[in-house]
Amino acid sequence: MSPKMPALVLASTSVYRRDLLARLGLPFTAVAPQTDETPLPDEAPRDLALRLARAKAGAVAQAVTHPVTHPVTQTKAPDGSAHSAAAHTEDTVVIGSDQVADLDGVPLGKPGTHERAVAQLRAMRGRTVHFHTAVCVLRPRTGFDVCAVDSVAVTFRDLSDEDIDTYLRLEQPYDCAGSAKCEGLGIGLLARIASDDPTSLIGLPLILTTRLLREAGLDVLAALRAMPR
């Protein structure tokens, strides 16, 4: 990696976000943000996604720039190898992200259990749900701190209880907001997706992410050109 390139850190333990960011071809470290994801009273879903993305990025930025007062308990590269957070203290770009499903202004998070997933899909069948995915990019050395949201409108088919139960038992998407994986069997639950970015619904809108990285001074293509071959 070029010495002029800042270290890239993903403030997430999500395998979906890690796999998406890996598509860009840049080395990065994934760090657990350890933030409370409880919604605030009457908090709008879009606002919740933005707040959590900012909180995750901020927590990890503090951890990698102040490892003594904000220790990182575990960091891993995309290949699973361990890295020291101290290696990222000089110049780091941190990406935080969060996704919240929005059904008529009610936030739907990760169900966690089969029963909650059944309830979510029953509520969403025949309806259009907006999935708000927020991205926050921080570069502490320069003071860059920008967050934005990409939203996707997803219309679900009028699913039967049998369809819902069969899908959930086959794919078990209990760690996904809205209880469905569009990149897997969950696509069979849907009637329509309206989106400007095919990666947004999976968990990290790469069009938005690469734009924010450029604004932060990390141009993906330029960085790849500068990397030793």
C-alpha positions in Angstrom: 0.0 0.0 0.0 1.3 3.5 -0.8 2.5 5.3 2.3 0.4 8.3 1.2 -2.8 6.3 1.3 -4.7 6.5 4.6 -5.7 3.3 6.4 -9.2 2.3 5.6 -11.4 1.0 8.5 -14.9 -0.4 8.3 -16.8 0.3 11.6 -18.9 -2.9 11.3 -18.8 -6.6 12.0 -21.4 -7.3 9.3 -20.3 -9.9 6.8 -22.5 -8.3 4.2 -20.8 -4.9 4.5 -17.4 -6.4 4.7 -18.0 -8.4 1.5 -19.3 -5.3 -0.3 -16.4 -3.1 0.7 -14.0 -5.8 -0.4 -15.3 -5.4 -3.9 -13.4 -2.1 -4.2 -10.1 -4.0 -3.9 -8.6 -1.8 -1.2 -7.1 -3.3 2.0 -9.1 -2.5 5.0 -9.7 -3.5 8.6 -13.1 -4.3 10.1 -13.6 -3.1 13.7 -16.5 -3.8 16.0 -18.1 -0.4 16.8 -19.8 -1.6 20.1 -22.6 1.0 19.9 -26.1 0.9 21.4 -28.6 0.5 18.5 -31.7 1.2 20.6 -34.0 3.7 18.8 -34.8 6.9 20.6 -38.5 7.6 21.4 -40.4 8.6 18.2 -37.2 8.6 16.2 -37.9 8.4 12.4 -36.3 5.4 10.7 -34.1 7.6 8.4 -32.9 9.6 11.4 -32.1 6.4 13.3 -30.0 5.0 10.4 -28.1 8.3 10.2 -27.5 8.5 13.9 -26.3 5.0 14.2 -24.0 5.2 11.2 -22.5 8.4 12.7 -22.2 6.7 16.2 -20.4 3.6 14.8 -18.0 5.7 12.7 -17.3 8.0 15.6 -16.7 5.2 18.1 -14.2 3.4 15.9 -12.5 6.6 14.9 -11.9 7.3 18.6 -10.7 3.7 19.1 -8.1 3.8 16.3 -6.9 7.3 16.9 -6.8 7.0 20.8 -6.1 3.3 21.4 -5.1 3.9 25.0 -8.3 5.6 26.1 -10.5 3.8 23.6 -9.0 0.3 23.2 -10.0 -1.9 20.3 -10.7 -5.4 21.5 -10.6 -7.0 18.1 -9.8 -6.0 14.6 -9.7 -8.2 11.5 -8.8 -7.7 7.9 -11.1 -9.1 5.1 -9.0 -12.3 5.0 -9.5 -12.8 8.7 -6.0 -11.9 9.8 -5.6 -9.8 12.9 -4.2 -6.2 12.8 -3.1 -3.8 15.4 -5.3 -0.7 15.8 -2.1 1.3 16.6 -1.1 0.9 13.0 -4.0 3.1 12.0 -3.6 6.0 14.3 -1.7 8.4 12.0 -4.1 8.8 9.1 -7.3 6.8 9.0 -10.6 6.9 7.0 -13.4 5.3 8.9 -16.7 4.1 7.3 -19.8 3.6 9.4 -23.1 2.4 8.1 -26.5 1.3 9.3 -29.7 0.2 7.6 -33.2 0.6 8.9 -36.4 -0.7 7.2 -39.2 1.9 7.3 -42.8 0.7 7.2 -45.1 3.7 7.3 -42.7 5.6 9.6 -42.1 2.6 11.9 -38.5 1.3 12.1 -38.0 -2.4 11.5 -34.6 -3.6 12.6 -33.0 -7.0 12.7 -35.6 -9.5 13.9 -33.1 -11.8 15.8 -35.7 -14.6 16.1 -37.9 -16.6 13.8 -41.1 -15.3 15.5 -40.1 -11.7 15.1 -39.1 -12.3 11.4 -42.6 -13.9 10.8 -44.2 -10.8 12.3 -42.2 -8.4 10.2 -42.9 -10.2 6.9 -46.6 -10.5 7.7 -46.7 -6.8 8.3 -44.8 -6.0 5.0 -46.6 -8.4 2.7 -48.3 -6.5 -0.2 -46.7 -3.3 1.1 -43.9 -1.0 0.0 -41.1 -0.7 2.6 -38.3 1.9 2.4 -34.9 0.7 3.4 -32.7 3.6 4.5 -29.0 2.8 4.5 -26.8 5.5 6.0 -23.1 5.9 5.4 -20.8 8.1 7.4 -17.2 8.7 6.4 -14.7 10.3 8.9 -11.1 11.2 8.4 -10.0 12.6 11.8 -6.6 13.9 10.6 -8.3 16.4 8.2 -11.6 16.9 10.1 -13.7 15.3 7.3 -17.0 14.2 8.7 -19.9 13.6 6.2 -23.0 11.4 6.4 -25.6 10.6 3.8 -28.5 8.2 3.2 -29.4 6.1 0.3 -33.0 4.8 0.3 -34.6 1.9 -1.6 -38.3 1.3 -2.1 -39.1 -2.4 -1.9 -42.6 -3.8 -2.7 -43.3 -7.2 -1.2 -45.7 -9.7 -2.8 -48.9 -10.6 -0.9 -47.2 -13.5 0.8 -49.0 -16.5 2.4 -48.0 -17.6 5.9 -46.7 -20.8 4.3 -44.4 -18.7 1.9 -43.1 -16.7 4.9 -42.4 -19.8 7.1 -40.7 -21.7 4.2 -38.5 -18.8 3.3 -37.4 -18.1 6.8 -36.6 -21.7 7.6 -34.5 -22.0 4.4 -32.5 -18.7 4.6 -32.8 -17.7 8.2 -32.2 -14.0 7.6 -32.5 -13.1 11.3 -29.6 -10.7 11.2 -31.1 -8.6 8.3 -33.3 -5.5 8.7 -36.6 -6.4 7.3 -36.1 -10.2 7.5 -35.1 -10.8 3.9 -31.9 -11.1 1.8 -32.6 -9.7 -1.7 -29.3 -11.1 -2.9 -30.5 -14.6 -2.0 -33.8 -16.5 -1.9 -35.5 -13.4 -0.5 -35.7 -12.0 -4.0 -38.6 -14.4 -4.4 -40.6 -12.5 -1.8 -40.5 -9.2 -3.8 -42.6 -7.7 -6.5 -40.4 -4.6 -7.2 -37.3 -2.8 -6.2 -36.8 0.8 -7.0 -33.2 1.8 -6.4 -30.3 3.9 -7.9 -27.7 1.5 -6.4 -27.9 -2.3 -6.6 -25.6 -2.6 -3.5 -27.6 -0.4 -1.2 -30.2 -2.9 -0.2 -27.5 -5.5 0.6 -26.2 -3.2 3.3 -23.6 -0.7 2.0 -24.4 1.6 -1.0 -21.1 1.5 -2.9 -21.9 4.4 -5.2 -22.5 6.7 -2.2 -19.6 5.2 -0.3 -17.1 5.8 -3.1 -18.3 9.3 -3.5 -17.8 10.1 0.1 -14.4 8.5 0.0 -13.4 10.7 -2.9 -14.6 13.7 -1.0 -12.5 12.6 2.0 -9.5 12.4 -0.2 -9.4 8.7 -0.9 -10.1 8.1 -4.6 -10.5 4.3 -5.0 -9.2 4.1 -8.6 -6.2 6.4 -7.9 -5.4 4.4 -4.8 -5.5 1.1 -6.7 -3.2 2.6 -9.4 -0.7 3.6 -6.6 -0.7 0.1 -5.0 2.3 -2.1 -5.8 1.6 -5.0 -8.1 
